[in-house]
Structure formats: structure tokens, C-alpha cells
Amino acid sequence: MSDIQNKDDISLLVVKFYDKLLQDDEMKLIFAGLDFKAHVPNIVQFWSFVLFDEEGYKTNVFDKHLHLPIKPHQFDEWLKTFNATVDELFSGEKAEMAKLRATTLAFTFKSKWEKLKGSN
């Protein structure tokens, strides 16, 4: 199994991850109405920035999600699914970095979310 090496690998990861995540009925409700085909390039750009320091992603990722009907415990499910997808597809330094960054992201989002919106 190879490591995450480029944008094509990130695209594969993102598509497989959301395919899995959207099989959960509760998680699916969060993203109802989102055009994933149009949104995937933004997610790929974000992870390219995170993993490869690639220029181009300037958006505040937390603020972009504030309108979604997320419950704090769903960040845990997001992380579990993300890490499982990484492990299924890749192995190596960038794969481990992706999981570490996702862990930090989920913790940060969950903490901020609870402060702003409560823990319900």
C-alpha cells in the first residue's frame, strides 16, 4: 500500500470518505442539499494545503461549516470514518499526517462548536 503522494490520491481519499460517511443516515442529513461534485475540488484543495503546503486555500474552514446542523458527537464519527478510509487506502508518513491533522481538526471544531452552539 502506498502513501498519499499527490492531488489524485487526495481526491480518491475525499470521494471514498464521503461515500462512506453519507451511508450513515444521521451524517447524511448534515450534507443534504450540498452538491458534492462541485464541492469536492474545494475539499481536495484544503487537504492539498494541509498535507503538501500547496498554496490556494484561503477560506476559514470552520466558518464555512457554521450553517450546518451538526451535533458535537458527529465530529467523532467524522474522524472515525476519515481515519478508517485513510487506513483502507494508504500507508506512510502523509497518511499518518492526514490522520493527525484530521484529529486536530475534529477536536478543534468540536470544541469551538460546543462553545458557540452548545453540546446538544
SULVENHU-V814427 format. One record per residue. RES is the residue in one small letter. SS is DSSP state (~ for helix, > for strand, _ for the rest). PSI is psi as a letter, one per 30 degrees, with the letter a starting at -180 (999 if undefined). Layout:
res->(RES	RES)
ss->(SS	SS)
psi->(PSI	PSI)
This chain:
res->(m	s	d	i	q	n	k	d	d	i	s	l	l	v	v	k	f	y	d	k	l	l	q	d	d	e	m	k	l	i	f	a	g	l	d	f	k	a	h	v	p	n	i	v	q	f	w	s	f	v	l	f	d	e	e	g	y	k	t	n	v	f	d	k	h	l	h	l	p	i	k	p	h	q	f	d	e	w	l	k	t	f	n	a	t	v	d	e	l	f	s	g	e	k	a	e	m	a	k	l	r	a	t	t	l	a	f	t	f	k	s	k	w	e	k	l	k	g	s	n)
ss->(_	_	_	_	_	_	~	~	~	~	~	~	~	~	~	~	~	~	~	~	~	_	_	_	~	~	~	~	~	~	_	_	_	_	_	~	~	~	~	~	~	~	~	~	~	~	~	~	~	~	~	~	_	_	_	_	_	_	_	_	_	_	~	~	~	_	_	_	_	_	_	_	~	~	~	~	~	~	~	~	~	~	~	~	~	~	~	~	~	_	_	_	~	~	~	~	~	~	~	~	~	~	~	~	~	~	~	~	~	~	~	~	~	~	~	~	~	_	_	_)
psi->(k	l	l	k	f	a	e	e	e	e	e	e	e	e	e	e	e	e	e	e	e	g	f	k	e	e	e	e	e	e	g	k	f	k	j	e	e	f	f	e	e	e	e	e	e	e	f	e	e	e	f	g	h	k	l	f	j	f	k	j	e	e	e	f	f	f	f	k	i	k	k	e	f	f	e	e	e	e	e	e	e	e	e	e	e	e	e	e	f	l	k	a	e	e	e	e	e	e	e	e	e	e	e	e	e	e	e	e	e	e	e	e	e	e	e	e	f	l	g	999)
